[in-house]
Amino acid sequence: MQPKSRSSSQQPKHKTTMILKASPGVASFGRDMMFDVPFLADWNKIGDYIKQCQTDRNTARESENKSRVDWDYKVGDKVLLRKGGILRESETMWQKAPWTIVQVHTNGTIRIQRGTKFERLNIRRVTPFFEEQE
């Protein structure tokens, strides 16, 4: 059984194809790949497109960072530990018991006390625990 080939409409598009309406080979070599026809690429148009994409990414990143809370962990704070692996639908991604921070390291890790043992964790695996005040 021979594998089916993709039609030209199903082929993945390259950014150069979208901007210049030319294939990457035509844009790179300045000539059509099939016929002896010169092609002059508008590299300023490509540069403008790249700058616009970078601006769009920066704008999206800034709007995403607005909702983030800057948090510095201190010794004595309580944190919830994120469970690893694949979870069932009925499970929560955070462990129920809060753990106490024993030591804070400068490389983005903390040491917590889990019962009788101590464990060093990255701060991306924990979230601050706030006790309900009445």
Steps between C-alpha positions, in 0.01 A plus 500: 500500500649832398476799732268773380670821402365837604347726242651846457216659700585277798873580504616705797545865418824683569493858632683620189223354289240697693690832490653507151261264324805298393659173606801506735728386218385779270549760774845368595652455155320783320389274215201285436574131562318376190547776244784737421318802644671740744328585828585798718412440866382793710713441811371822660153348497635188672680712762182699569306176541756363748494824703120490509506138622746589776284797606191277511685242714625769740149644535356156574776431754441833678124443524561149635746625762253762630297228672803344671566571865858564610559280805811457713508188716626534858598249765190397693257553211266217413471367145295247308692249291389417146447132430701356213392270222163441340206567730150358494211738444390471861846589634625849570844603379603631846567285804264570788743554785704822502874458558728738689800665332820436695753666266488726194780472242600769249475273195119475507471202732369460852541231765179380663436266787269211412441313821840375617684556174622815323461547127646761263252616234485750219262788573309421180370184672349689794242770560460717811247375756283760667315398814144621533476787746177550690 
